[in-house]
């Protein structure tokens, strides 16, 4: 993979991750509702400006929790601004990741890795960390962008790395312009 594909989307371009077109392409309710249930604890890794995290917080309800983790403090600040006064603050925990550590130790029922694994230089280490965070029976929903960012071969390489890290790979949901897999 070339280095440009591993570049993290800058905070200044966060609006592209959060617009109306994206909501039409990747409706969070439609994508997540089959996987996220009330009372669950969910990790949204590489959460960006909270496009999926906020919907996860609604779906897990008052007894659930979402951990939104991102490398960039600016992305986490955008989430803080969006949820301030919404009542969702109590069910959301915002975590600043390091380059090679998620900085999360809580076990979760589900991990969402949406359009971010191609940005991870050490995928083996990433999947080892993700595996250690899943409760028994937990799942990781992996979604990557087709075409310009991730080829079919590159996505398969990522799935092979996941399998080497003791994940079982299953087909994921159909998501526009995306490759997806459900890892257990």
Order of alpha helices (4+ residues) and beta strands (2+ residues): alpha-alpha-beta-alpha-beta-alpha-beta-beta-alpha-beta-alpha-beta-beta
